[in-house]
Amino acid sequence: MKPEITDRIFNISDKESFRECALEIFRMQFAGNKVYSDFIKNLGINPSNVKRPEEIPFLPVEFFKTQKVITGTQPHIMIFESSGTTSGGSGRHYIIDIGIYEKCFLRSFNIFYGDPADYIIAALLPSYAERENSSLVYMMDKLIGMSSYPESGFYKDDFESLISAISVARRKKGRVLLMGVSFALLDLAERYSPDLHNVVVMETGGMKGRRKEITRTELHSVLKQAFNVDTIHSEYGSSMDGDPDQGPSGSVDTG
């Protein structure tokens, strides 16, 4: 992506600048991404007739499982893969410029929570930590590296060490962010039910085949009661439990 377009993405200030930037990126993707271009043509859409962002067609996620979706001629430097727990296997996201992804999740974190250095950041991601090429693990590794607290880290499924680290954090008067995959947070809730008041608890969605799927509302209700917190934040935006302002919406993850 051209540097000037990237700069504009992160400096959108109103609806009109968003509209102009979104349409420019759409036309750039149409011109430089063969998979997307063929998709648009097969829909019978003329890009010049697309005047509003809501008219831009989204490429179905299935394409990322069967096609190499990439824009331009630059070689990719890395590949993120989805968890592959849904039918059809893993989706693949070819990365040309990792700096855009890093800037995206860091800017989102800054907007909603402030400086990562001010937090003890604990990741409870057993299914992800066992895999390579996870964008979520990449993001958390970067955020953990920005934390100024040695207690920050990946706890996999070591619940006792996690609870101990949170206790240490409280004694240090540190702010705590616990990011966990849904089934691991439920395991923590059922086995220990730790009091996590004043801890930011964020779920990253999905049971990844480890548990029966439940609605987000049900998940949050169980976790709030077990952890003694008022709100469960969500990596994917609105908490959906009565507080739509909780949780970042700009941190896009492919698993």
Helices and strands as residue ranges (DSSP letters): H 3-9, H 15-32, H 34-42, G 47-49, G 53-55, H 63-66, E 78-81, E 92-95, H 98-112, G 116-118, E 119-124, H 126-129, H 135-146, E 153-154, H 159-171, E 175-180, H 182-191, E 199-203, H 216-227, E 233-234
